[in-house]
Structure formats: C-alpha cells, structure tokens
Amino acid sequence: MIDFVGKKRWFFLISGILIVAGIISLAVFGLKLGTDFASGTSMTLQFIPPVEQNSLAQAIDELGYGKITPQPEGEGNFRIHIRQITSEEADELAEELVKKLDSQVEIIAFYSVPPAVGAETAHNAIIAVIIAAVAMLLYIVWAFRRMPSPFRWGTCAIIALIHDVFIIVGIFSVLGGLAGVEIDALFITGLLAVVGYSINNTVVIFDRIRENVSRHISPDFAVTVNSSIVETLGRSLNTSLTTLFVILALFLFGGATIHNFVLVLLLGIIIGTYSSICISSQLLVVWEKREWSTLLPWAKRAV
Amino acid sequence: MRRGNVYLLIFILALVGFALWSVVPLDRNVFGREGLRLGLDLKGGIYLVYQADVSDIEPDNRDEIMKGVKGVIERRIDALGITEPTIEIQKQGEEYNIAISLPGVSETEKAKEMVGRVSLLEFREQDAGGNWTPAKGTVDDEELTLSSRYFKENTYITVDQFGRPLLVFEWNEIGAQLSQQITGRLVGKQLAIYLGDEPLRGADGNPIAPVVQSVITDKGQIEGLSLVDAQELSRLLNSGRIPVPLGRWVEKEGSNVFEPNIPYLEGITRPTLGAENIQKSIMAAVIGIVLLLLFMLVYYRLPGLVACLSLGIYGVVLLAIFKLIPVTLTLPGIAGFILSVGMAVDANVLIFERMKEELRGGRSLAAAVEAGFNRAWTAIRDSNITTFIACIILIWLGTTETLSAPMVSGFALTLLIGVALSMFTAIVITRTFLRLIIGSRTVSNLAAYGVKPVKTK
C-alpha cells in the first residue's frame, strides 16, 4: 500500500515552494490583464510569410503603440493587445506593418473594448469570484455536516482549494511576466469550473474516511486516512484521467483561440487531483494529531 | 427480465430515436430550428455596439424611439439577406446601447455603413444668394422642411422609356401639402435633393437638382441615379430613418464628446478563423473521446462497453438539446461540451469502482450492480453540485456586456446542460443496460467486469 500520509512533509514542501514562488511572482510581475478587464484593442494578425515575434514587437513599438509582447496564436498568427483603436485605424496599422515587416498581414480577429466596459467586466468578475467562494463554502458546510467535526474537515478542504487557486494564479503570473500571457474573462471561467472539480475529489475521499472511521478499521487515524486515500485512488485517478484525455486533446489539437483557457482547465484538473490526494487529507491527519509544530523545518523529527 | 427494465429500454430507444431524428442531418429543419446555431467565434462575423445619443429626445419617448431604431436596423439587415442577426437594445440607467451581431459577415465597412447610413433625403431650394437652403412650407401653423420623412415607405424602382432607372415615391398627407406649396412656388426653378449635408449625386457624378415642371402633390420620381444607387436608396428609404445619432461617447479634454458612426465596442472574427476553429475543435474532440472510450473499454471491460454506449447516447441527446433549445455554440462552448463528456464518465467510474469493490467482496453480480448504483448515487449528486454552482455564477457573469460574454456563458451553459444530462445517462441508461445484460445471464464471467474471479475458500 502506498503511504500517502507518511510522505506528507514532502507534499507540503512541494506545495509550499510552488505557492511561495507564485506569491513572489505576483509581487514582482503581478497579473497581466487582457482586453476584457484592461480594455483596449486586441487583434489576431496573420502573417504570410511568418514574421519573428521580436521584429513584430519592435515594429509596433516604432509605430507608437507601445512595448508589448505579441502572443503566438497558431501558425504564423500573433495576438496583440494595444490601446483602443477603431477597425479603420487597425487597417491603417496593418498597412504600416506590411511596409515595415515585408509580409502580408491580415486581421483575422479584432476586439475593441472601451474602458467603462473593461472596468465593469473586472468588477463583475470579482463579484463572481466572491459569490463562488461563498457558495463553495456553503456547499462545504453542507457536504461535511455528517463529518465528525465539520468545521475542521471543511477548513482542510478550503485550504486545499486556496492552494489550487494560488498555484494556478501563480503560474499565470509567471507566464505573464515571462511570456506576456494575459488573463481574461475565460481565465476566471476556467478557474471557477475547476476549483469545483477539486472540491469534489476531496469530498469523495473525506466521505470514505468518515465511513472507515465509523467502521474502526484502525485505531491510528493516519492509517485510516491512508487506506481511504488508497481505496478511492482508482476513482480519483480514473475520473481525472478521463477528463484529462479530452482536455489534453483540446490543448494539443484544439483551436489556438482558447489555448490559455484550456491550459487553466488542464492545470486545474492536475493540481486539483494532486491536492485532494496529497494535501487535504494529510492536513486532516496533522490537525487530528496536533502535529502542526512538527511541520516546521526546525522541529525535531518524530522517529 | 424485469418489466420495469423493458419499459425503460423502450423509453431509452424512443429517446435515442427522437434525438437522432432531430440531429441527423445537422442542417435539417426541426421544429423551426435550422441546424446548430454557431457563435461568431465559430462562424465568423461582426459584433457592434453603438451608444445612442438620446439627449434631444424627451425621456418618456426614449423607449419607443429606441424600439423604432431597432426596427429600422432589422429591416436594413434583412434587406441584405444576413441570416440569424441579433439586434438588442441595452438600457443601462439613462443610457441606451444597441448591440448588433451579424454572423457570417466579413465586410466590416459595409456593416457599419448599413447602421450609420444617413437615410434622410432633404429637398433644398436656392436662396437669393445662390445658396441651397432647406425648402420649407407650413402645415398646421408649423414650418416644416420637405424631406423623405414624409415619403410613404413604398418607394420602388422603375425604368423610363430609355431604360434609365427612376426612383418613384409617394407623399403622405403632410408631404403632399408641403410639396404642393413648395413646387407651386418653384415651377421653372431647380429643386435640389440632399442626403445629409451632401447633395445626392447621379450616375454622372453631378448633383441631382431637377427643374420643377409642374405642381406635385401626391407622387414624385427622382431621375438620373445609377441603378445600384437607386436600389440602395430605395431600400434605405423603405426601411425608415434612424431617428437618433448612433456612435460613442468619448472623453476629450475633460468633457464628453459624441462621435457619431464609430462603434462603442467592436468585435470581428474572419469566417476563415471560425472555420479553422471548428475544424480543430472537432479533431480534438474526436481524439480525446476515442482515447477516453478506449480507456474505459480496457480498464472496465464489459461495464466499460456499456458506458461507451451510454456516452454515445449522451452525445446524441446533448446535440439534440443544443439544436432544439437552441444553444449557440461557441469555441469555449465546445470545450464545455468536451469537458462534460469527460465528467460524464465520472459518474460511470464512481459506479463501476463501487461495483468492483462489491464483487471483490464476494457479492453476486446483480447485487453488486444495485449496490454500486445505490452507494455511488450520493457521491455523484454531491460531486456535481459544485459544478452547478460554478455554472450558474458564470452564466450570470456572462450577462456582462462585453465581447467575451457569449464565450463565458456559452461554456457555462453547455457544461451545465452536459453535467445534468450525464447524471441522467449514468443513472438511467447505464443502469438499465447493465441490469438487462445481467438479467439475461449471457455474461457472467467476472473477468468481463474487470475483476479477478474470487477463489472460493
């Protein structure tokens, strides 16, 4: 039997490093906001023959549209996000680019969002996230009503949830800082869709722990928890695997337009599965055994 | 074979038959629904939002006037033969926006022109100084300018004996009175026609300013236009006039300035990109789903096969629902659909894992199936609640007026419908099939259920 509980320090260490790295990245780079939230114009340009990302960025800067990182989107296509312009101005910009880059340019997608709309979307997205957080919290309270100590179990599930969100947001902060990847309304959409997924996995495992506790399979809570994780492992992994198959196919072969959205789903499912198997139940054990202090690096290892 | 199962089987077969009938072929008309409705990101097209400058209109009349604007734009779009356009008035506080979505259209300029196009013909006469000033008359003590506002909306094109196009119009009651006064005093003089601030020009490029031959009361005709211009003008005149300026408010040097004819919000997807998106999504869906089915078959054997069958039914029924509601499919919507297929398997996995455990515990097949379903049901129900919560919140977020809104709500709606349906397929369809197979005693080898036979002690 795999000892998931015994390796908890390793899991906590890995997650801790990821979260801290994410927080540092957030402090340094922040998050790059897309047109949905930050307004402006974003367009997808098709170049025949293809051009270099750097030369495109340089050309756009020289034309007075500021320093940006064009996002590769499919073969020969780049998505750029600049200040708000009309589609007529965009056509002029495209003509200038033809001259500068010596490549045929076609605007295959164009979105222009005024500041008021961007602000409203950002505002609504924040409300959506808050409502979702409250709703998930209520769900957890309800789902854990039969557990031995609902508050404790609920808290562990929530910590796992926050863990997932921090890691995903952290990864997108790094991607934003290094590659100019932006977050948009679809990012929030993906995030909300997958955090639910992570809670589900946790609930299924916790449910099994509760069942096994009442069956008294072992006097040691850690052993009970571990066998619960192992018993539900088939279900946890298979569900995630089947979902991963389809999402991975979308990520590799699907349209470039929703590449980042699918990336959120992909990361969310992987991290959510990891946290429900390796983090949430282990937290439960630590709490039950009051081992918090032993998690600190300078604490003496219990032998 | 229990009676209940037979009824369920008949119900399932009827459902599948109905779903197949409404889905195949995809573009067939069923209950007035033609084909799957595709969003702008898949079909390509133009999305425009204009702000209306209603400052000159009495607050009480604004709702009515905006309805009129919508009607006019609808008629203009209809005249161009664009299918499935949507035109919406969005009232936000005191502000009115008009949102227009034109699927399949790629000529931005034409689309914008159609909306922004001035369609008021004004008649002008020359004053003493030689300037063209609006030709005015008095009706019911009110001084009015003679214009196409008083045309009946039944203008048409005909040709004279030389084959030249003529735009024929009829005056309404007020127009007839005005025309009688004005043409009465202008016999032998020129009457010019202006479109906005520009003179209307004929096929030869010269302004159209005919000499009045006689007093005109009921009917008139405009000569000299090219056929194309005459047709376009007739269409615009018949579709009516947009009574308020459409454009956008911008802040310039601290004050709000109205820029007419520039959309407030604009989104364009070229149909080629849309087609590429569809093709790639379908390929991704096929690859993903085939992998998933293979996995289910290899790992769960016979129940896996049953799950594949019910997944197939799931897919067909879901498509039928999308077509019949109808749900507008977007790229994230397809992702939602694919994700829901992945999640739909979840319910089956939960049940089969339970079943395997029960079989290993030495229960009989029939008992294991029942226990598997009964025990897994609460887990399935609970685990879908979070998805429902997320979807409902996202559908709300999708009501925000922004370009990605249809994408957000498209994803949430397809996922919501998909997950709800997946619970039904797992609980009703998979269970019925499994009961029937076990009831018929054709397959009783435990290996077929992915469990090593338990040695009897």
Chai-1 contact restraints between the chains, C-beta under 6 A:
chainA,res_idxA,chainB,res_idxB,connection_type,confidence,min_distance_angstrom,max_distance_angstrom,comment,restraint_id
A,D36,B,T402,contact,1.0,0.0,6.0,A-B,restraint_1
A,D36,B,S404,contact,1.0,0.0,6.0,A-B,restraint_2
A,T86,B,I262,contact,1.0,0.0,6.0,A-B,restraint_3
A,S87,B,T108,contact,1.0,0.0,6.0,A-B,restraint_4
A,S87,B,E266,contact,1.0,0.0,6.0,A-B,restraint_5
A,I108,B,R270,contact,1.0,0.0,6.0,A-B,restraint_6
A,I108,B,L273,contact,1.0,0.0,6.0,A-B,restraint_7
A,A109,B,T269,contact,1.0,0.0,6.0,A-B,restraint_8
A,A109,B,L273,contact,1.0,0.0,6.0,A-B,restraint_9
A,F110,B,I268,contact,1.0,0.0,6.0,A-B,restraint_10
A,Y111,B,G267,contact,1.0,0.0,6.0,A-B,restraint_11
A,Y111,B,L403,contact,1.0,0.0,6.0,A-B,restraint_12
A,S112,B,E266,contact,1.0,0.0,6.0,A-B,restraint_13
A,P114,B,Y264,contact,1.0,0.0,6.0,A-B,restraint_14
A,V117,B,T402,contact,1.0,0.0,6.0,A-B,restraint_15
A,T121,B,T400,contact,1.0,0.0,6.0,A-B,restraint_16
A,T121,B,T402,contact,1.0,0.0,6.0,A-B,restraint_17
A,N124,B,L397,contact,1.0,0.0,6.0,A-B,restraint_18
A,N124,B,T400,contact,1.0,0.0,6.0,A-B,restraint_19
A,A128,B,I393,contact,1.0,0.0,6.0,A-B,restraint_20
A,A128,B,L397,contact,1.0,0.0,6.0,A-B,restraint_21
A,I131,B,I393,contact,1.0,0.0,6.0,A-B,restraint_22
A,A132,B,I393,contact,1.0,0.0,6.0,A-B,restraint_23
A,A135,B,I389,contact,1.0,0.0,6.0,A-B,restraint_24
A,Y139,B,I385,contact,1.0,0.0,6.0,A-B,restraint_25
A,Y139,B,T386,contact,1.0,0.0,6.0,A-B,restraint_26
A,A143,B,D382,contact,1.0,0.0,6.0,A-B,restraint_27
A,A185,B,S404,contact,1.0,0.0,6.0,A-B,restraint_28
A,A185,B,V408,contact,1.0,0.0,6.0,A-B,restraint_29
A,T189,B,L394,contact,1.0,0.0,6.0,A-B,restraint_30
A,T189,B,V408,contact,1.0,0.0,6.0,A-B,restraint_31
A,T189,B,F411,contact,1.0,0.0,6.0,A-B,restraint_32
A,L192,B,A390,contact,1.0,0.0,6.0,A-B,restraint_33
A,A193,B,A390,contact,1.0,0.0,6.0,A-B,restraint_34
A,G196,B,T386,contact,1.0,0.0,6.0,A-B,restraint_35
A,G196,B,T387,contact,1.0,0.0,6.0,A-B,restraint_36
A,G196,B,A390,contact,1.0,0.0,6.0,A-B,restraint_37
A,I199,B,T386,contact,1.0,0.0,6.0,A-B,restraint_38
A,N200,B,S383,contact,1.0,0.0,6.0,A-B,restraint_39
A,N200,B,T386,contact,1.0,0.0,6.0,A-B,restraint_40
A,V203,B,D382,contact,1.0,0.0,6.0,A-B,restraint_41
A,V204,B,A379,contact,1.0,0.0,6.0,A-B,restraint_42
A,G234,B,E353,contact,1.0,0.0,6.0,A-B,restraint_43
A,R235,B,V349,contact,1.0,0.0,6.0,A-B,restraint_44
A,R235,B,L350,contact,1.0,0.0,6.0,A-B,restraint_45
A,R235,B,E353,contact,1.0,0.0,6.0,A-B,restraint_46
A,N238,B,V349,contact,1.0,0.0,6.0,A-B,restraint_47
A,T239,B,D346,contact,1.0,0.0,6.0,A-B,restraint_48
A,T239,B,V349,contact,1.0,0.0,6.0,A-B,restraint_49
A,T242,B,L292,contact,1.0,0.0,6.0,A-B,restraint_50
A,T242,B,G342,contact,1.0,0.0,6.0,A-B,restraint_51
A,T242,B,V345,contact,1.0,0.0,6.0,A-B,restraint_52
A,T243,B,G342,contact,1.0,0.0,6.0,A-B,restraint_53
A,F245,B,G288,contact,1.0,0.0,6.0,A-B,restraint_54
A,F245,B,L291,contact,1.0,0.0,6.0,A-B,restraint_55
A,F245,B,L292,contact,1.0,0.0,6.0,A-B,restraint_56
A,V246,B,G288,contact,1.0,0.0,6.0,A-B,restraint_57
A,V246,B,L292,contact,1.0,0.0,6.0,A-B,restraint_58
A,V246,B,I338,contact,1.0,0.0,6.0,A-B,restraint_59
A,V246,B,G342,contact,1.0,0.0,6.0,A-B,restraint_60
A,A249,B,A284,contact,1.0,0.0,6.0,A-B,restraint_61
A,A249,B,I287,contact,1.0,0.0,6.0,A-B,restraint_62
A,A249,B,G288,contact,1.0,0.0,6.0,A-B,restraint_63
A,L250,B,A284,contact,1.0,0.0,6.0,A-B,restraint_64
A,L250,B,A335,contact,1.0,0.0,6.0,A-B,restraint_65
A,L250,B,I338,contact,1.0,0.0,6.0,A-B,restraint_66
A,F253,B,M283,contact,1.0,0.0,6.0,A-B,restraint_67
A,F253,B,A284,contact,1.0,0.0,6.0,A-B,restraint_68
A,F253,B,I287,contact,1.0,0.0,6.0,A-B,restraint_69
A,G254,B,K280,contact,1.0,0.0,6.0,A-B,restraint_70
A,G254,B,S281,contact,1.0,0.0,6.0,A-B,restraint_71
A,G254,B,A284,contact,1.0,0.0,6.0,A-B,restraint_72
A,G255,B,N277,contact,1.0,0.0,6.0,A-B,restraint_73
A,G255,B,K280,contact,1.0,0.0,6.0,A-B,restraint_74
A,G255,B,S281,contact,1.0,0.0,6.0,A-B,restraint_75
A,G255,B,L331,contact,1.0,0.0,6.0,A-B,restraint_76
A,T257,B,N277,contact,1.0,0.0,6.0,A-B,restraint_77
A,T257,B,L331,contact,1.0,0.0,6.0,A-B,restraint_78
A,I258,B,L331,contact,1.0,0.0,6.0,A-B,restraint_79
A,I258,B,P332,contact,1.0,0.0,6.0,A-B,restraint_80
